[in-house]
């Protein structure tokens, strides 16, 4: 059974963090159905209308992620959280292309709540996935690139017990090995926030994710809301 946790150091330095985590098994990840494509397109239009001319930096959940990035020494305008990058694409380009069922579900809920979602294929993961500060020796491969890279010392990352990096700069970008693909059946799905209403927003987002996943990907699910008091699943 996949497991996910925050390290004691992360809880110490980010006591306000809330993580919605879903452990998914027995899913399928086909090309996106026309019904899901329609829902995704409609959500994009709703989100564009809601944001209007509001700068993304003024959206509370995104601003909280900017502060978190700054706190571990990363420029939040050079490296944007996954949610801000999606919304930036949506508001500047007009749409976010369909990728596959799981990615589209994640992106749909991410833009709805302006919170980053990671769908982590667990095929190559060993042991517990931990959110922690990097010591610089962990290994990371970018999407579409086989070169092995190493995160910066002190950078917040997701990694497994073999020091394989799953996500860099907390919620900036996932690794090649962890990306949802057509063979994905088991995954850890996370949605995280730091803003004042994060717990309520993330509970609603987890509910939305579960509804969409059960409808379009099948499978079985276990979920939890992680906080400083309950930092693991």
C-alpha positions as CSV (number, residue, x, y, z in Angstrom):
1,X,0.0,0.0,0.0
2,X,1.5,3.4,-1.0
3,X,2.1,5.8,1.8
4,X,2.6,9.6,1.9
5,X,3.9,11.8,4.7
6,X,5.3,15.2,5.7
7,X,8.7,15.3,7.4
8,X,8.9,16.7,10.9
9,X,11.0,19.6,9.6
10,X,8.3,20.5,7.0
11,X,5.6,20.5,9.7
12,X,7.8,22.6,12.0
13,X,8.4,25.2,9.3
14,X,5.0,25.1,7.6
15,X,2.6,24.2,10.4
16,X,-0.3,25.6,8.4
17,X,0.1,23.2,5.4
18,X,-2.9,21.1,4.5
19,X,-2.6,18.1,2.2
20,X,-5.5,16.2,0.7
21,X,-4.2,12.7,-0.3
22,X,-5.9,10.0,-2.2
23,X,-4.5,6.5,-2.6
24,X,-5.9,5.1,-5.8
25,X,-5.9,1.5,-7.0
26,X,-7.3,-0.4,-9.9
27,X,-7.8,2.7,-12.1
28,X,-7.6,2.9,-15.9
29,X,-6.3,5.9,-17.8
30,X,-7.7,6.0,-21.3
31,X,-7.9,8.9,-23.7
32,X,-10.3,11.5,-22.3
33,X,-13.9,10.8,-23.1
34,X,-16.0,13.3,-24.9
35,X,-18.1,13.7,-21.7
36,X,-15.1,14.6,-19.6
37,X,-13.7,16.8,-22.3
38,X,-16.9,18.8,-22.2
39,X,-16.8,19.1,-18.5
40,X,-13.1,20.2,-18.7
41,X,-13.8,22.8,-21.4
42,X,-16.8,24.2,-19.4
43,X,-14.7,24.5,-16.2
44,X,-12.0,26.4,-18.1
45,X,-14.6,28.9,-19.3
46,X,-16.0,29.3,-15.8
47,X,-12.6,29.9,-14.3
48,X,-11.6,32.4,-16.9
49,X,-14.8,34.3,-16.3
50,X,-14.3,34.2,-12.5
51,X,-10.7,35.4,-12.6
52,X,-11.4,38.1,-15.2
53,X,-8.6,40.8,-15.0
54,X,-7.6,39.8,-11.4
55,X,-3.8,39.3,-11.2
56,X,-3.0,35.7,-10.3
57,X,-0.8,37.0,-7.5
58,X,-3.9,38.3,-5.8
59,X,-5.6,34.9,-5.6
60,X,-5.2,33.9,-1.9
61,X,-4.3,30.3,-2.5
62,X,-1.6,31.1,-5.1
63,X,-0.2,34.0,-3.0
64,X,0.2,31.5,-0.1
65,X,2.2,29.2,-2.4
66,X,4.3,32.1,-3.5
67,X,5.2,32.8,0.2
68,X,6.0,29.1,0.7
69,X,8.4,29.1,-2.2
70,X,10.1,32.2,-1.0
71,X,10.5,30.7,2.5
72,X,12.7,27.9,1.1
73,X,14.7,30.2,-1.1
74,X,13.0,29.8,-4.5
75,X,11.8,32.8,-6.5
76,X,8.0,32.4,-7.0
77,X,8.0,34.3,-10.2
78,X,10.9,32.3,-11.7
79,X,9.4,29.0,-10.5
80,X,5.6,29.0,-10.3
81,X,3.5,26.5,-8.4
82,X,1.8,24.0,-10.7
83,X,-1.6,25.6,-10.1
84,X,-0.3,29.1,-11.0
85,X,1.4,27.8,-14.1
86,X,-1.9,26.1,-15.2
87,X,-3.9,29.3,-14.6
88,X,-1.3,31.4,-16.3
89,X,-1.6,29.2,-19.4
90,X,-5.4,29.4,-19.2
91,X,-5.6,33.1,-18.9
92,X,-2.9,33.9,-21.4
93,X,-3.4,31.2,-24.0
94,X,-7.2,30.7,-23.6
95,X,-7.2,27.0,-22.9
96,X,-5.4,24.0,-21.4
97,X,-5.1,21.1,-23.8
98,X,-6.4,17.6,-23.0
99,X,-3.7,15.0,-22.1
100,X,-5.4,11.9,-20.7
101,X,-8.2,11.1,-18.3
102,X,-6.2,11.3,-15.1
103,X,-4.3,14.4,-16.0
104,X,-7.4,16.2,-17.2
105,X,-9.3,15.4,-14.0
106,X,-6.4,16.7,-12.0
107,X,-6.1,19.8,-14.0
108,X,-9.9,20.4,-13.9
109,X,-10.0,20.4,-10.1
110,X,-6.7,22.3,-9.9
111,X,-8.0,25.3,-11.8
112,X,-11.3,25.1,-10.0
113,X,-9.7,25.7,-6.6
114,X,-6.4,27.3,-7.7
115,X,-4.4,24.6,-5.9
116,X,-1.7,22.3,-7.1
117,X,-2.6,18.6,-7.8
118,X,0.0,15.9,-8.3
119,X,-1.0,12.5,-9.7
120,X,1.9,10.3,-8.9
121,X,2.2,6.9,-10.6
122,X,3.7,4.6,-8.0
123,X,5.1,1.9,-10.4
124,X,8.7,2.9,-9.8
125,X,8.3,4.2,-6.2
126,X,9.7,2.3,-3.3
127,X,8.4,2.7,0.2
128,X,7.0,5.9,1.7
129,X,6.8,9.2,-0.3
130,X,8.0,12.0,2.0
131,X,7.8,15.7,1.5
132,X,11.1,17.0,2.9
133,X,14.1,19.3,2.5
134,X,16.6,17.9,-0.1
135,X,20.2,17.1,0.9
136,X,21.2,17.5,-2.8
137,X,22.0,13.8,-3.3
138,X,18.6,12.8,-4.5
139,X,18.1,11.9,-8.3
140,X,15.6,13.5,-10.6
141,X,14.7,13.0,-14.3
142,X,12.7,15.7,-16.1
143,X,9.7,14.8,-18.4
144,X,11.1,13.8,-21.8
145,X,14.7,13.8,-20.7
146,X,16.7,10.9,-19.4
147,X,19.5,13.0,-17.9
148,X,19.8,12.6,-14.1
149,X,19.7,15.8,-12.2
150,X,19.9,16.7,-8.5
151,X,17.8,19.1,-6.6
152,X,19.3,22.0,-4.7
153,X,20.2,21.6,-1.1
154,X,17.3,22.8,1.1
155,X,14.8,22.6,-1.7
156,X,11.4,21.1,-0.7
157,X,10.9,17.8,-2.7
158,X,8.8,14.6,-2.7
159,X,11.0,11.5,-2.8
160,X,10.9,7.8,-2.0
161,X,13.2,5.7,0.3
162,X,15.6,5.3,-2.6
163,X,16.0,9.1,-2.9
164,X,14.2,9.1,-6.3
165,X,12.7,12.6,-6.6
166,X,9.0,12.6,-7.5
167,X,8.4,16.4,-7.5
168,X,10.8,19.4,-7.3
169,X,10.3,22.7,-5.6
170,X,7.4,21.2,-3.7
171,X,4.7,21.5,-6.4
172,X,6.6,23.0,-9.3
173,X,7.2,20.0,-11.6
174,X,6.9,16.2,-11.4
175,X,9.5,13.6,-12.6
176,X,9.4,11.5,-15.7
177,X,9.0,8.3,-13.7
178,X,6.0,9.5,-11.7
179,X,3.9,11.1,-14.4
180,X,0.5,9.5,-15.1
181,X,0.5,7.5,-18.3
182,X,-1.7,5.1,-20.1
183,X,-0.5,2.2,-18.0
184,X,-1.2,4.0,-14.6
185,X,-3.4,1.9,-12.4
186,X,-2.1,2.8,-8.9
187,X,-1.4,6.4,-7.8
188,X,-0.9,8.8,-5.0
189,X,-2.9,11.9,-5.7
190,X,-2.2,15.1,-3.7
191,X,-3.7,18.5,-3.4
192,X,-2.1,21.0,-1.1
193,X,-2.5,24.5,0.3
194,X,-1.2,27.0,2.8
195,X,-3.9,29.7,2.9
196,X,-6.4,30.3,5.7
197,X,-9.3,28.4,4.1
198,X,-7.1,25.5,2.8
199,X,-8.7,22.8,4.9
200,X,-12.2,23.5,3.7
201,X,-11.1,24.1,0.1
202,X,-9.0,20.9,0.0
203,X,-11.8,18.8,1.5
204,X,-14.2,20.0,-1.2
205,X,-11.5,19.4,-3.9
206,X,-10.9,15.9,-2.6
207,X,-14.6,15.2,-2.9
208,X,-14.7,16.5,-6.4
209,X,-11.6,14.5,-7.4
210,X,-13.2,11.3,-6.0
211,X,-16.4,11.9,-7.9
212,X,-14.6,12.4,-11.2
213,X,-12.2,9.5,-10.7
214,X,-14.9,7.0,-9.8
215,X,-16.9,8.1,-12.8
216,X,-14.2,8.2,-15.5
217,X,-11.2,6.1,-14.2
218,X,-12.9,3.4,-12.1
219,X,-10.9,1.8,-9.2
220,X,-11.0,2.1,-5.5
221,X,-9.9,4.9,-3.2
222,X,-8.7,5.8,0.3
223,X,-8.4,9.4,1.2
224,X,-7.3,11.6,4.1
225,X,-6.7,15.3,5.0
226,X,-3.2,15.7,6.4
227,X,-2.3,18.5,8.8
228,X,0.4,19.2,11.4
229,X,-1.6,17.0,13.8
230,X,-2.0,14.1,11.3
231,X,0.9,14.3,8.8
232,X,0.7,10.9,7.1
233,X,-1.5,8.4,5.4
